[in-house]
């Protein structure tokens, strides 16, 4: 009896631990820091390389209400950060934005809203019925990796253009080569790039297992510096240095939020011109690709395709009626935030709080500040996000998988259509499977005939 007491006492903590963990507050069990605050904060700015140029262009060209968009996207960031518990990005629907500024005449705010609401309705239906989950399970991984690779390289190509050339976002073209000097020159962009490479490396965070203690300490200190946040804040400071008249143009307070006036013609134009090209892109990049990437980056928290699809649907069916920019969850944004240190939902919660403060305090006058933000710095942030997304495709182990992935990516990049690359990738994948299946059968039947022939005297 005396010998049983130690064993019974040693088992007491193990039997109580799950009980204690179960009764911890929900925010401690499910919503805690997986990294330091100095990493979560810079992770919050990881997707601004795409967010700022698109929102600035839509504000200037299609008269998007910046204050309303900042407030609603802030609420989206905070909500999704709490619900998904990973740095789930909230990004503009890129195809709708591209159509809005390239069509002649430009799409109105009401037409942009109907395009977003139509896309959202389709995604909500696919998510609520479970069709999106079925699609997620049956899609071949090499095809999904091809879409991710093409999107990542597309971001990287755009980033290089931002760094090398001046940009006319209204006309969606690169103009003259960027000068070396100045507050938005090549020296500034390259210095920002060098600074981020030195302090963030290739994106692999220090694990503390190196044999040299001095080197370990140096790497730990370098990783603790919020490099991306420093670069972004430096860019904001340069906005006021480039154009001091911004101080006179700032007006405090948000714009008045109200329902848009939408006609049947707005629904027609918005659906045909905006939603039709956006729907396949949202299914592939905003749901399928982001769920696959979440499984790669957070193996214990792989997202449900149905929940992500419903999330995109609900966000836009709420915000678009008030004139907020149509948004989605993008794999590129998730990759960018992860690249700069985001490891939990806190990162996007901080981003949402920042957007909310800016939207309520500065309102639409914040567009004056954004218009002077150094585009070269945005290009540097976008470059890191694109490379991180493209590197998710490095798990293709066989030549056949790599072949399908690269063909899918090549078609997507050349045709500027993820949907076209997706279709070609699916057809190629099925063709290779049929070749393997029926080729084996033909070879097997041919061998049997040869055996029978050789047995005949």
Rosetta blueprint (number, residue, H / E / L):
1 X L
2 X H
3 X H
4 X H
5 X H
6 X H
7 X H
8 X H
9 X H
10 X H
11 X H
12 X H
13 X H
14 X H
15 X H
16 X H
17 X H
18 X H
19 X H
20 X H
21 X H
22 X H
23 X L
24 X L
25 X L
26 X H
27 X H
28 X H
29 X H
30 X H
31 X L
32 X L
33 X L
34 X L
35 X L
36 X L
37 X H
38 X H
39 X H
40 X H
41 X H
42 X H
43 X H
44 X L
45 X L
46 X L
47 X L
48 X H
49 X H
50 X H
51 X H
52 X H
53 X H
54 X H
55 X H
56 X H
57 X H
58 X H
59 X H
60 X H
61 X H
62 X L
63 X L
64 X L
65 X L
66 X H
67 X H
68 X H
69 X H
70 X H
71 X H
72 X H
73 X H
74 X H
75 X H
76 X H
77 X H
78 X H
79 X H
80 X H
81 X H
82 X H
83 X H
84 X H
85 X L
86 X L
87 X L
88 X L
89 X L
90 X L
91 X E
92 X E
93 X L
94 X H
95 X H
96 X H
97 X H
98 X H
99 X H
100 X H
101 X H
102 X H
103 X L
104 X L
105 X L
106 X L
107 X L
108 X L
109 X H
110 X H
111 X H
112 X H
113 X H
114 X H
115 X H
116 X H
117 X H
118 X H
119 X H
120 X H
121 X H
122 X H
123 X H
124 X H
125 X H
126 X H
127 X H
128 X H
129 X H
130 X L
131 X H
132 X H
133 X H
134 X H
135 X H
136 X H
137 X H
138 X H
139 X L
140 X L
141 X H
142 X H
143 X H
144 X H
145 X H
146 X H
147 X H
148 X H
149 X H
150 X H
151 X H
152 X H
153 X H
154 X H
155 X H
156 X H
157 X H
158 X H
159 X H
160 X H
161 X H
162 X H
163 X H
164 X H
165 X E
166 X E
167 X E
168 X E
169 X L
170 X L
171 X L
172 X L
173 X E
174 X E
175 X E
176 X E
177 X E
178 X L
179 X L
180 X L
181 X L
182 X L
183 X L
184 X L
185 X L
186 X H
187 X H
188 X H
189 X H
190 X H
191 X H
192 X H
193 X H
194 X H
195 X H
196 X H
197 X H
198 X H
199 X H
200 X H
201 X L
202 X L
203 X L
204 X L
205 X L
206 X L
207 X L
208 X L
209 X L
210 X L
211 X L
212 X L
213 X H
214 X H
215 X H
216 X H
217 X H
218 X H
219 X H
220 X H
221 X H
222 X H
223 X H
224 X H
225 X L
226 X L
227 X H
228 X H
229 X H
230 X H
231 X H
232 X H
233 X H
234 X H
235 X H
236 X H
237 X H
238 X H
239 X H
240 X H
241 X H
242 X H
243 X L
244 X L
245 X L
246 X H
247 X H
248 X H
249 X H
250 X L
251 X L
252 X L
253 X L
254 X L
255 X L
256 X L
257 X L
258 X L
259 X L
260 X L
261 X L
262 X L
263 X L
264 X H
265 X H
266 X H
267 X H
268 X H
269 X H
270 X H
271 X H
272 X H
273 X H
274 X H
275 X H
276 X H
277 X H
278 X H
279 X H
280 X H
281 X H
282 X H
283 X H
284 X H
285 X H
286 X H
287 X H
288 X H
289 X H
290 X H
291 X H
292 X H
293 X H
294 X H
295 X H
296 X H
297 X H
298 X L
299 X H
300 X H
301 X H
302 X L
303 X L
304 X L
305 X H
306 X H
307 X H
308 X H
309 X H
310 X H
311 X H
312 X H
313 X H
314 X H
315 X H
316 X H
317 X H
318 X H
319 X H
320 X H
321 X H
322 X H
323 X L
324 X L
325 X L
326 X L
327 X E
328 X E
329 X L
330 X L
331 X H
332 X H
333 X H
334 X H
335 X H
336 X H
337 X H
338 X H
339 X H
340 X L
341 X L
342 X L
343 X L
344 X L
345 X L
346 X H
347 X H
348 X H
349 X H
350 X H
351 X H
352 X H
353 X H
354 X H
355 X H
356 X H
357 X H
358 X H
359 X H
360 X H
361 X H
362 X L
363 X H
364 X H
365 X H
366 X H
367 X H
368 X H
369 X H
370 X H
371 X L
372 X L
373 X L
374 X L
375 X H
376 X H
377 X H
378 X H
379 X H
380 X H
381 X H
382 X H
383 X H
384 X H
385 X H
386 X H
387 X H
388 X H
389 X H
390 X H
391 X H
392 X H
393 X H
394 X H
395 X H
396 X L
397 X L
398 X L
399 X H
400 X H
401 X H
402 X H
403 X H
404 X H
405 X H
406 X H
407 X H
408 X H
409 X H
410 X H
411 X H
412 X H
413 X H
414 X H
415 X H
416 X L
417 X L
418 X H
419 X H
420 X H
421 X H
422 X H
423 X H
424 X H
425 X H
426 X H
427 X H
428 X H
429 X H
430 X H
431 X H
432 X H
433 X H
434 X H
435 X H
436 X H
437 X H
438 X H
439 X H
440 X H
441 X H
442 X H
443 X H
444 X H
445 X H
446 X H
447 X H
448 X H
449 X H
450 X H
451 X H
452 X H
453 X H
454 X H
455 X H
456 X L
457 X L
